[in-house]
């Protein structure tokens, strides 16, 4: 990519997801070669643990690299735009609203301010440096369990389904326990 003209590089995974970097004009001071490669998420997370409660979207992390005159370029004069696409199957079980671009800073995975375009399955962020990048999201919020108080029940209440022999007792956490032997009930 030329210094004054900027440029764009795209990488497509075997999962049909893409990683794109768009360098604006004058983001580099000399002609620069930009590459994106993919690493399996298992190989990246072995030595770079994920933040608690986060999951990588899809099966890959992306390594963005640049060289100019045989030397590595890791920072740029202007912000670059990173765009990642994903498939619906890659985010199954994840809350799409929580998707963000994360980068490896040498010790952890901070997030970048990210924009999610649900209609086109894209996450976009800007950065001024290269490293490993991933899309991460949080699990779907589990469905709220029924609260015994919603049904007028409290700890110690006994319940039984109509026509059923089994008797249950409600505990303080809202779980029911089955009396396996009816003689225990009379003790």
C-alpha positions as CSV (number, residue, x, y, z in Angstrom):
1,X,0.0,0.0,0.0
2,X,1.3,3.4,-0.9
3,X,1.8,6.1,1.7
4,X,-0.4,8.7,0.1
5,X,-3.0,6.4,-1.4
6,X,-4.0,4.1,1.5
7,X,-5.4,0.7,0.7
8,X,-7.5,-2.2,1.8
9,X,-6.7,-5.9,2.6
10,X,-9.3,-8.7,3.0
11,X,-8.9,-12.2,4.5
12,X,-11.6,-14.8,4.2
13,X,-11.8,-17.8,6.5
14,X,-12.9,-21.3,5.7
15,X,-16.1,-20.4,7.7
16,X,-16.9,-17.7,5.1
17,X,-16.2,-14.9,7.7
18,X,-13.9,-12.0,6.6
19,X,-11.5,-9.7,8.3
20,X,-10.8,-6.4,6.5
21,X,-8.4,-3.5,7.2
22,X,-8.8,-0.2,5.5
23,X,-5.8,2.2,5.6
24,X,-6.7,5.8,4.9
25,X,-4.3,7.9,2.9
26,X,-1.1,8.9,4.8
27,X,-1.6,6.3,7.5
28,X,2.0,5.1,6.7
29,X,5.0,7.2,5.7
30,X,6.3,4.7,3.1
31,X,5.1,1.9,1.0
32,X,3.9,-0.9,3.3
33,X,2.8,-4.5,2.9
34,X,-0.2,-5.5,5.0
35,X,-1.2,-9.1,5.7
36,X,-3.9,-10.7,7.7
37,X,-3.6,-14.4,8.8
38,X,-5.9,-16.5,10.8
39,X,-5.1,-18.7,13.8
40,X,-7.5,-21.2,15.3
41,X,-9.0,-19.9,18.5
42,X,-7.7,-22.9,20.4
43,X,-4.1,-22.0,19.5
44,X,-4.6,-18.4,20.4
45,X,-6.4,-18.9,23.8
46,X,-3.8,-21.5,25.1
47,X,-1.4,-18.7,25.8
48,X,-3.8,-15.8,25.8
49,X,-6.7,-16.4,28.2
50,X,-10.0,-14.8,27.3
51,X,-11.8,-12.4,29.7
52,X,-14.4,-14.0,32.0
53,X,-17.8,-14.5,30.4
54,X,-16.6,-13.8,26.8
55,X,-16.5,-16.2,23.8
56,X,-14.7,-15.8,20.5
57,X,-17.1,-15.6,17.5
58,X,-16.2,-18.4,15.0
59,X,-13.2,-20.5,15.0
60,X,-10.4,-17.9,14.4
61,X,-8.4,-15.1,15.7
62,X,-6.7,-12.7,13.3
63,X,-3.1,-11.6,13.2
64,X,-2.7,-8.3,11.5
65,X,0.9,-7.5,10.3
66,X,2.6,-4.9,8.3
67,X,6.2,-4.4,6.9
68,X,7.9,-1.5,5.3
69,X,11.5,-1.7,4.0
70,X,11.9,-5.1,5.7
71,X,10.9,-3.7,9.1
72,X,7.8,-4.5,11.1
73,X,5.2,-1.7,11.3
74,X,2.9,-2.0,14.4
75,X,1.6,1.6,14.8
76,X,0.2,4.0,12.2
77,X,-0.1,7.7,11.7
78,X,-3.9,7.6,11.3
79,X,-6.6,5.3,12.6
80,X,-7.4,2.3,10.5
81,X,-10.8,0.8,10.1
82,X,-11.2,-2.9,10.9
83,X,-14.3,-4.7,9.7
84,X,-15.1,-8.3,10.6
85,X,-18.0,-10.4,9.3
86,X,-19.6,-13.3,11.0
87,X,-22.3,-15.9,10.2
88,X,-25.5,-16.5,12.2
89,X,-24.2,-20.0,13.1
90,X,-21.0,-18.5,14.6
91,X,-23.0,-16.4,17.1
92,X,-25.5,-19.1,18.0
93,X,-25.9,-18.9,21.8
94,X,-24.3,-15.4,22.0
95,X,-26.0,-12.1,22.5
96,X,-25.4,-10.2,19.2
97,X,-25.7,-6.8,21.0
98,X,-22.6,-7.7,23.1
99,X,-20.2,-8.3,20.1
100,X,-17.0,-6.2,20.1
101,X,-13.6,-6.2,18.6
102,X,-10.9,-7.1,21.1
103,X,-7.1,-7.0,20.7
104,X,-4.2,-8.6,22.5
105,X,-2.1,-6.0,24.3
106,X,0.5,-8.5,25.6
107,X,-1.3,-9.4,28.8
108,X,-5.0,-9.1,28.2
109,X,-7.8,-8.6,25.7
110,X,-9.1,-5.0,25.9
111,X,-12.1,-4.1,23.7
112,X,-12.2,-1.4,21.0
113,X,-15.2,0.9,20.6
114,X,-17.2,-1.2,18.1
115,X,-20.3,-0.9,15.9
116,X,-22.4,-3.9,15.3
117,X,-24.4,-4.0,12.0
118,X,-26.9,-6.9,12.7
119,X,-28.4,-6.6,9.2
120,X,-25.2,-7.4,7.4
121,X,-23.5,-9.4,10.3
122,X,-20.5,-6.9,10.6
123,X,-18.5,-5.5,13.5
124,X,-16.5,-2.4,12.8
125,X,-13.8,-0.7,15.0
126,X,-10.9,1.7,14.5
127,X,-7.3,1.3,15.7
128,X,-3.9,2.8,15.2
129,X,-1.9,-0.4,15.8
130,X,-1.6,-4.0,14.7
131,X,-1.7,-7.1,16.9
132,X,-4.1,-10.1,17.3
133,X,-7.8,-9.2,16.9
134,X,-10.9,-11.2,17.6
135,X,-14.7,-10.7,17.8
136,X,-16.0,-11.7,21.2
137,X,-19.5,-11.7,22.7
138,X,-21.3,-12.8,25.8
139,X,-23.7,-15.7,26.2
140,X,-27.4,-15.1,25.7
141,X,-29.0,-14.1,29.0
142,X,-30.5,-17.3,30.4
143,X,-34.3,-17.4,30.8
144,X,-35.3,-16.4,34.3
145,X,-36.2,-19.3,36.5
146,X,-39.6,-19.3,38.0
147,X,-39.6,-17.8,41.5
148,X,-41.7,-19.7,44.0
149,X,-43.1,-16.4,45.3
150,X,-44.6,-15.8,41.9
151,X,-46.9,-18.7,42.7
152,X,-47.5,-17.8,46.4
153,X,-45.0,-20.4,47.6
154,X,-42.4,-20.1,50.3
155,X,-39.7,-22.2,51.9
156,X,-41.1,-25.3,53.6
157,X,-44.3,-25.4,51.5
158,X,-45.3,-28.8,50.2
159,X,-46.5,-29.3,46.7
160,X,-47.9,-32.2,44.7
161,X,-49.2,-32.4,41.1
162,X,-52.9,-33.3,40.9
163,X,-53.2,-37.1,40.8
164,X,-49.5,-37.6,41.4
165,X,-48.2,-39.6,44.4
166,X,-44.9,-37.6,44.7
167,X,-44.7,-34.8,47.3
168,X,-42.1,-32.0,47.1
169,X,-40.9,-29.5,49.6
170,X,-39.8,-26.0,48.5
171,X,-36.5,-24.8,49.9
172,X,-35.1,-21.3,50.4
173,X,-33.6,-21.2,46.9
174,X,-36.8,-22.1,45.1
175,X,-35.8,-25.7,44.4
176,X,-38.1,-28.5,45.1
177,X,-37.1,-31.7,46.8
178,X,-38.9,-35.0,46.4
179,X,-39.8,-37.1,49.4
180,X,-38.7,-40.6,48.2
181,X,-40.5,-42.4,50.9
182,X,-43.9,-41.2,52.2
183,X,-43.0,-42.3,55.8
184,X,-40.4,-39.5,55.9
185,X,-43.2,-37.1,55.5
186,X,-44.9,-38.3,58.7
187,X,-41.6,-38.2,60.8
